[in-house]
Amino acid sequence: MKYQINLNGRVYEVEVEATTAMLLSEYEAVAPAPVAAAAPAEAAAAVPAAAPAAPAVTGAGEAVNAPMPGNILKVNVNVGDKVKAGTVLVVLEAMKMENEIMAPKDGAVTQVLVSKGSTVDTGAPLVVIG
């Protein structure tokens, strides 16, 4: 026999062969107790505060972005520093590994958007090189 099962918005087609039935386990299904609706004032108070916005890139040049989420362990450059391609700009710790974020091109640092100890998400701008 063929059955179509709808689970979490996806449809699965299952084919079952007729065989001898065997009981694997037996249990009583219990539905969760209904939750009373919260008052509107409580619902407004329950909304979490917005996360702080990522620093805006205001310096002229190319932003060097975080390739993965992590913590900033070290910032090796300051605004105005001249860097060459391959210079280590920032050390990013992710999953217990130190990752060196390097300059993609020669230029001068026009903006440093992170500091030691800050946490960044994937794609967050770290440094701007002009």
C-alpha positions in Angstrom: 0.0 0.0 0.0 1.1 3.5 -0.7 0.6 6.4 1.7 1.3 10.1 1.4 2.4 11.7 4.7 2.5 15.5 5.2 5.2 16.4 7.8 6.4 19.9 8.5 5.1 21.2 5.2 6.8 18.4 3.2 5.0 15.5 1.5 6.6 12.0 1.8 5.3 9.1 -0.2 5.7 5.8 1.7 5.1 2.3 0.3 4.4 -0.4 2.9 4.4 -4.1 2.2 1.9 -6.3 3.8 3.5 -8.6 6.4 2.8 -9.9 9.9 2.1 -7.1 12.3 4.4 -6.9 15.4 4.0 -4.6 18.4 7.3 -2.7 19.0 6.2 -0.4 21.8 3.0 0.8 23.4 2.6 4.2 25.1 -0.1 6.7 26.0 0.0 9.9 24.0 -0.5 13.0 26.1 -1.3 16.4 24.5 0.4 19.4 26.0 -1.8 21.6 28.2 -3.2 24.7 26.4 -1.4 27.9 27.2 -3.5 30.9 28.2 -3.1 33.9 26.0 -1.0 36.7 27.6 -2.4 40.1 28.1 -1.4 42.7 25.5 0.8 44.7 28.0 2.6 41.5 28.9 3.2 40.6 25.2 4.7 44.1 24.5 7.0 43.7 27.5 8.1 40.2 26.4 9.6 41.5 23.1 13.4 41.3 23.3 15.4 44.4 22.8 16.9 44.8 19.3 20.5 43.6 19.0 23.1 46.3 18.6 23.7 47.2 15.0 26.9 46.3 13.4 29.3 49.3 13.0 28.8 51.2 9.8 31.5 51.4 7.2 32.2 55.1 6.8 35.8 55.0 5.6 36.6 55.0 1.9 37.9 51.7 0.5 37.3 48.0 0.6 35.8 46.4 3.8 37.5 43.2 5.0 34.7 41.1 6.4 34.6 38.2 8.9 34.5 34.9 7.1 32.8 33.2 10.1 31.3 34.2 13.5 33.8 34.4 16.4 35.6 36.5 19.0 38.3 39.1 18.2 41.5 38.1 20.0 43.9 40.7 18.5 43.7 43.8 16.3 47.1 44.4 14.7 46.4 47.6 12.8 45.3 51.2 13.5 43.7 53.9 11.3 46.3 55.3 9.0 48.6 52.3 9.0 50.0 51.2 5.6 49.5 47.5 4.9 50.5 45.2 2.1 48.5 42.3 0.8 48.7 39.3 3.2 49.4 41.5 6.3 47.6 40.0 9.3 44.9 42.6 10.3 42.9 40.8 12.9 43.1 37.4 14.7 39.6 35.9 15.0 38.9 32.9 17.3 36.2 30.6 16.1 35.6 27.0 17.3 38.8 27.1 19.5 40.9 28.0 16.5 42.8 31.2 15.8 42.2 32.5 12.3 44.4 35.2 10.8 42.4 37.7 8.8 44.7 39.1 6.2 44.7 42.2 4.0 43.4 41.4 0.5 45.4 44.3 -1.1 48.0 47.0 -0.5 46.7 50.2 1.0 46.1 52.3 4.1 43.7 51.4 6.9 40.9 54.0 6.8 38.7 52.5 9.5 38.9 49.8 12.2 35.5 48.6 13.2 36.3 46.0 15.9 38.2 45.8 19.1 39.8 43.1 21.2 37.2 41.0 22.9 34.3 41.9 20.6 32.1 39.3 19.0 31.3 39.3 15.3 28.9 37.5 12.9 29.7 36.1 9.5 30.1 38.9 7.0 30.6 41.6 9.6 33.1 44.3 8.5 36.3 44.3 10.5 38.6 46.8 8.8 38.4 49.1 5.8 41.4 49.4 3.5 41.6 52.3 1.1 
